[in-house]
Amino acid sequence: MSIKARKIDHIKICLDKDVQFNKKNGFERYELKHNALADFDFNDIDISGNFLGFEFQVPLIISSITGGCNEAEKINKNLAKVAQRLSIAMSCGSQKAMIKDEKLSHSYLVRDVAPDIFYIGNIGLDYLNNIDNFDRIRIALTKIKAKAIFIHLNLAQELVQGEGERNFANSRENLEHFIKFIDMPVLVKEVGFGISGEIALELEKCNVVAIDIAGAGGTSWTKVEKYRQKDHRLAKRFAQWGIPSAESLVQCRSAVKLPIIASGGIYDGITACKAIALGADLIGMAGPLLKEANKSSQALEEYLENFILELKTAMMLVGVKNLKELKNNEKIIKLYPFV
C-alpha cells in the first residue's frame, strides 16, 4: 500500500472507529487540592509562557496528526489557522510522504494562514537509518518553513503493521548523528505508548532539546492498525500496550531536566492542570482536534476556548494564577493508591 493510501486510512479510521485505549491515562489517580479561599481576580490568571524561545499564550501544542494526502490539507489548514489565532505551537504529521512524493507537499504547507506559529516538522526514527536521508529531511523542513523537528518513536505501531519497519539497529547512534547534522532544535516524541524515565535519560544524553511523552490513554495506534491489517491478531493483542501518560510523565520529570510535553488522553483543562502540576511544560493534544478540524476551524476554536476556560477555572480552584505557580507544585496535587 502507498504512503498516501495509508494516510487516508489513518484519517478515516481515527474519525470513524473506536481507537481509544480501554485503559486510562493514569491521571484519575491524582486529585487537585481545592482552595476555597482564592484571593485574586479570575481575569488576572495568566497561562502564557515560553517554550524553546517561542512565546505562547496557551500551554498547548497541536500534536502531530496528519499529512501526505489531499484530505490532510483542509485539516492542517484549519489546525494552523487556530494555532495562529491562539498563539499555540503545532507539529505536522510525518513528512516521509512528501519526501517520497513531492506532489504531496501541499498538505503540509500552512505558512500562508499561520506565518507566526512555532511549526515543528516530523519524521520517524527509522528514516534516520540512511545518512542519505538527512539532506532530504532538511529540504522538506525548509519547504514547510519549520522551526524545529520531532523525531517520532512508533516502534509498537511499526511492528504490528504488515508493511512496517523491522530494522531499528543503531537507532541511538543515528539520532545522535542527525542532531549534529541538522541546524535546528530536535525534539523526540512517542506516538501513544509512553516514554520511561530510563529512555528519557538516554534521549537527554543524545542532546535532544525536549521530549513529548505521548503516553497510553488517548489514541492507540496499534488499535488503529487493527482496523487496517488483513490479519489483525498481532495488532489486537497489543492494542492496550504502553505506559499510562501520568506514569510516563512522573518518571520522565524525575529523570531529566528537559522540557516535557505531556500528551496521551489529556483532553480537558482539569487533566491538563494536573499534568502541569506534575511537571509538564506543555500539553499535547491530537485526537479531539482532528475531529473538530475536520468540521471547521470555528468548531476547533470553540473546543479549544472551552479547554482554556477549564484550565483557568482549575487553576483558580487550586489557588494559582500563573504557570510558574502551577508547575511542579506538589502542594496542590496528591496521588491516591489503587482501590
Residue, then its C-alpha position, 0 to 999 in steps of 0.5 A: m500500500s502507498i504512503k498516501a493510501r495509508k494516510i487516508d486510512h489513518i484519517k478515516i479510521c481515527l474519525d470513524k472507529d473506536v481507537q481509544f485505549n480501554k485503559k486510562n491515562g493514569f491521571e484519575r489517580y491524582e486529585l487537585k487540592h481545592n482552595a476555597l479561599a482564592d484571593f485574586d481576580f479570575n481575569d488576572i490568571d495568566i497561562s502564557g509562557n515560553f517554550l524553546g524561545f517561542e512565546f505562547q499564550v496557551p500551554l498547548i501544542i497541536s500534536s502531530i496528526t496528519g499529512g501526505c494526502n489531499e484530505a490532510e490539507k483542509i485539516n492542517k489548514n484549519l489546525a494552523k489557522v487556530a494555532q495562529r489565532l491562539s498563539i499555540a505551537m503545532s507539529c505536522g504529521s510525518q513528512k516521509a510522504m512528501i519526501k517520497d512524493e513531492k506532489l504531496s507537499h501541499s498538505y503540509l504547507v500552512r505558512d500562508v494562514a499561520p506565518d507566526i506559529f512555532y511549526i515543528g516538522n516530523i519524521g520517524l526514527d527509522y528514516l534516520n537509518n540512511i545518512d542519505n536521508f538527512d539532506r532530504i529531511r532538511i529540504a522538506l523542513t525548509k519547504i514547510k518553513a519549520k522551526a524545529i523537528f520531532i523525531h517520532l518513536n512508533l516502534a509498537q505501531e511499526l511492528v504490528q503493521g504488515e508493511g512496517e519497519r523491522n530494522f531499528a539497529n543503531s537507532r541511538e547512534n543515528l539520532e545522535h548523528f542527525i542532531k549534529f547534522i541538522d541546524m535546528p532544535v530536535l525534539v523526540k516524541e512517542v506516538g501513544f505508548g509512553i516514554s520511561g524515565e530510563i529512555a528519557l535519560e538516554l534521549e537527554k544524553c543524545n542532546v535532544v532539546a525536549i521530549d513529548i511523552a505521548g503516553a497510553g490513554g488517548t489514541s492507540w495506534t496499534k488499535v488503529e492498525k487493527y482496523r487496517q491489517k488483513d490479519h489483525r491478531l498481532a495488532k489486537r493483542f497489543a492494542q492496550w500496550g504502553i505506559p499510562s501518560a501520568e506514569s510516563l510523565v512522573q518518571c520522565r520529570s524525575a529523570v531529566k531536566l528537559p522540557i516535557i510535553a505531556s500528551g496521551g488522553i489529556y483532553d480537558g483543562i482539569t487533566a491538563c492542570k494536573a499534568i502541569a502540576l506534575g511537571a509538564d511544560l506543555i500539553g499535547m493534544a491530537g485526537p479531539l482536534l482532528k475531529e473538530a478540524n475536520k468540521s471547521s476551524q470555528a468548531l476547533e476554536e470553540y473546543l479549544e476556548n472551552f479547554i482554556l476556560e477549564l484550565k483557568t477555572a482549575m487553576m483558580l480552584v487550586g489557588v494559582k494564577n500563573l504557570k510558574e505557580l502551577k508547575n511542579n507544585e506538589k502542594i496542590i496535587k496528591l496521588y491516591p493508591f489503587v482501590 
